[in-house]
Amino acid sequence: MTSAALTTLRATDGIIRAWPARQGAITFEQRDPDGLLRAGRIDVWGESELTGYATDPSLPELSAPTRGRLVVHRFGRRAVVMCPDRAVKLLRPGRAARVAAVSSRIAGLCAGTGLRAARVLDATEARVEFTLLPGRSLHELGDDGLDGWARLAGAWPLIARHVDQARAEHSPADEAAVLDRWYTAAAEHGAVGPLGPLRRAVERACADLAAGTDPPALLHRDLHDGQLLWDGAALGVLDLDTAARGEAALDVGNLLAHAELSRLAGSLSADGHRRVTGHLADLARGLGASPAHVDRYWRAARLRLAFVHSFRPAADRWLEQWVEACLAGPRPP
């Protein structure tokens, strides 16, 4: 049964992204009639609250930009403003120092690898300012970004070997917990089905993740085609603050699932998808990620993406087909 919050969300125009929140609520990003990005929250009873433009009580340094545009606003969590000369990430107080420190440390590893990372220009307790990276995302580029995928395959292993630079750890149990939380949220809201087969698929995926580990590597932990910017010369990598110590197969499996989804959604052609998966096979070899472990993380990532996108209206045209593919469980092409 669809929750009251999700019913309201699906009846609301202009929704871009949405996330399950505490106490049965849903938070969302919306494009208003004036084209402005707004954030909001729908409570468990289905009552919707829309914030003023670029305002959020949890993000004290967020305000309407005078020389940039608000491009991300996750209610109560974070926002991003793109300015002509920098990207500004707004966070809850006390969170910015870690983001700045981890971003700077991992960015330093990119020198000479063929990868670019944004430099930290300034930071307060609730704001981090980064240099801009050129290029467009591999997701947006589709087949025009194939050389960027090849660059990733050759360059990312040079970063991943610096496991000593990872302060946080992300274990297979942690990844299984992430998947289980997303399933639970989707099930509570009635966002996707069939719940019985999906529950069993999640249980199998979580059990598989616990079945042994590869040697640790430095992970990005949220590496996908939207995080990678290609300008024809170098590949930029975004959001390095999620870096952690864990199995390299996690990043490869996540990339495989996103590439497969890009094929289903039409961003990649069949030949483009075949070439991307070839580059990702090269990446797995370069990382020393075992095929069995890549397969485990790929299966878990596919399921997680089904639950993530079940809250996003743009997925309506392909979500049912994606869920069917997840439950059928074919091996990566």
N, C-alpha and C positions, 0 to 999 in steps of 0.2 A: 504494500500500500504506500502510495506516495505521501511524504510528509507535507504538513501545511507549509513549512518553509520552502520546500522545493516546488510546491505548487505555485506559490507566489513568485518564486524566481522565474519559473518557466512562463509566467504570464507577464513578465516585465520586459519592456522593450529596451534594446541597446545594451544588453548584458554582453560583456567581453569574456570575463573569467569569473569563476566562483569557487569557494572553498568551504568545506564543512568546518564549523566552529564549535566552541564549547556549548553545552546545554541545549543541544539540538538546533542551534542557529546555523545560518549560512552567511558568509560575507561575500561581497562581490565587487567587481569593477564594472562601471557602466559608462557608456558614451551618451551624454545628455543631448537634447535637441540643438544646443549651441555648439556641439562638437567637443565639449570639455569632458575630460576624464573625471569621473566621480567615484567615490567609494561608498559602500553602504553595508548594512547588516539587516538580515531578516530573522526575527526571533522564532522560537519554537512554535508560536501560535500563528505564524505567517504574517506578522506585522513588520512592515519595512521601514527602515530609517536610512535616509540618504544624507551624507555629510555635505557641507558646503564645499565648493571647489577648493582643493588644496588645503583642507583643514582636517585635523585629526587630533583628538585630545591625547592620544598616546604618542604622537610624533611632534614634540614641541618645536622643532626647528622647521617644520613644513609650513610653507606659506605660498601664496600665489606667486609664481615666478615672474619677474619683470623682464628677464632676458633669456628665457628658455621655455621649455614645455614639459608638463608633467606627463610621463609616459608609463609609469607604474604607480598604483596606489592600492596596496592590500590593507584594508581597514585594520587599524590597530597594530600593524606589524611593520610595514616599511613602505617607502615611496622612492621613486627615482625621478629626478629632473634632469633633462638633457639641455645643457647650455651650449653656446657656440664654441666654448673652449674647454669644457669639462663636463663630466657626469657627476651628479650629486646624489648620493644615497642617504636617505633620511631614515633613522631607526629609533627604536625606543631608547631612552636614556640608559647609559651604561653598556650598550652593546657595540658601539662604534669602535672602541679601542681594539677589541679582538679582531673585528673585521679588517681594520687597517693593518694590524700587525701580521695577520696570516696572509693577507693579500700582498703585502710588501715582501714577505719572506718567500712566498711561492713565485711571485713575479721575478724575483732575482734569479731564480733557476732557469728562466726562459732565455737568458742572454746566450746567443750563439746557437740556438737550437732550431731556428726557423719559425719559432712561435713568438707572438707578441702578447704582452700583458699590460694592463693599465697600471700606471704609477700612481701612488697616493700623493696628492698635492697638499691636502690639509685634512685635519680631523678634529672633531670635538667629541664630547661624550655621546652625541646623538646624530652626528653627521660625518660622512666621509666623502671627500672630493677626489675624483680620479681623472687622469688624462683620458682623452677620447681615443678610441681605436678605430682605424679606418676599415672600410669594407662592409659587406652585407652578410647576413647569416647564411650558413649553408642550407638551412631550411628554406629561406627565401630564394636562394639561387637555384635550387634544384639541380638539374643536370649541368648548369653552368658552373657549379661549384665542385665538380669532381676532382679537380687538381688540389683543392683544399683538403678533401678527404685523404688524398695521397700524402699531402704534407703532414697531416695528423698522424698517419700510420708510421711515418719515419721519425717524427719529432717527439711525440708524446712519451715513448719509452725513455727518452733522455731525461724527462722530468720525473717519471714514475720511479726511477731507480733511487731517487733521493728520499728513501723512506725515513731516514733519520730527521728529515725536516717536518714530518707530520707529528703534531702534538696530540691531536685527537685520534681516537680509534673508532673504526666502524666495522663491526664484526658481522659474520653471517647471521647471527642472532639479532643484531640490530636491524639488518635489512629485512629479516623475516617479520620483525615487529612493525616496521614501516608498512609492509604489505598488509599485515593483519589489521592495522589501524585504518588503512584506506578501505579495505573490505568492510569493516565494521561500520564506518561512516556511510558508505554507499548503501549498505543493507538497511541501516536505521532510517535513511531517507527514502528508501524504495527507488533509488536512482537508476538501478540497472538490474537485469536478471538474465537467466534464471538463477536464483540465489542458491539452490541446492547444489547444482553442478559447480557453480563458482566457488562456493564454500569448500567443496572437496578439492577443487583445483588449487585453491590457496593453501589448504592443509598439505597437499602433496608438495607444492613449491617450497613451503617453509621447512618441511622435513628434508627435502633435497638439499637446501642451503646448509643445513646442519651436518651434512654427510662429508666431513673432511674439508680441509682448506689448502689452498696454494700458499707458497711463501708470500709474505706481505710486500706491498708496494705502496707508493704514494698515490692516493686516489684523488680525483676531482670530486667524485661522489654525486655530481649532478651533471655529468657531461652528456650533451646532446647537441643536435644540429642547430638549435637556436642559440647556443652558447658560443658558437664558433663563427668568427667573422673573417671572410676571405676577400682580399682586394686584388688578387692575381699575383701578389708578390710574397705576402706573409699571411700567416693565419693567427688571428687574435683569439684569445681565450678569455671568457668573462667569468665573473663570480668565483674567483679562486679561494674565497674565504670558506668554502665548504670542504676544503682539502682535509683528508684524514688518512690514517694508516689502515689498510685492509687488502682485500683480494683484488688484483688488477682485473679479474674477470667481471667485476661489477661494472666498471666503466665500459668495457667492451659490450657486455650484455645490454646495458642501457642504450648505447649507441645503435646496436642492432635493432632493438625494439623501435626506437624513434625512426630509424631509416625505413623499416618495414611500414610503419604508420604513415610516413611521408609518401611511400609508394601507394598505399591504399587511398590516401586523401588526394593524390594527384600531383604532389610536388615533385616527385621523381618518376621518370619513365621506367619501364621494365628493364631496359638496358642500363639506365643509370643506377637503378637499385642493385642490379647484378654487379656492377663495377664497384659500388660502395661496399657491398658485402665482401667483395674481394679485398678491398683496402682494409676492411676491419679484420679479416682473417690475417692479413699481414701484421696489423696492429697487435692482435692476440699473440702471434708468434714472437713479435718483438718484445712483448711484455712478459713472455713466459707463462701466459695464462693457459691452463689446460683446457682442451675442447669441452670436456665434461662439465667443468665449472662455468665456462662461458655459457653453455646451454642452460644451466641452472639459473643463472642470473638473467639471461634473456627471457626465460619463461616467467620469472618473477616480475620483471620489468613490464612485460606485455600485460599481465594481469593488473599491475598497479596503474598503468596508463588507462586501462579500461575504467577503473574506478575514478581516477582523476578527471577524465574527460566526461564522465557521466554527469558532472555538474556544469558542463559548458555547452550552451545551445549549439555552437558551431559544429559539435560532434554528432549531432542528430542524424546527419545523412550517412554516416559510416559506422556509428558505434555498434549497431547490431551485428554487422558483418565482422567487425573486429572481435567482439565477444565470441562469436561462433568460431573464429580462427583460434582464439585463445583456448577454447574448450576442445577443439579438434586436436590441438597440440602438435602441428607439423614441426619438423626440425627446421632450423634456419636455412633459407635458400642459399 
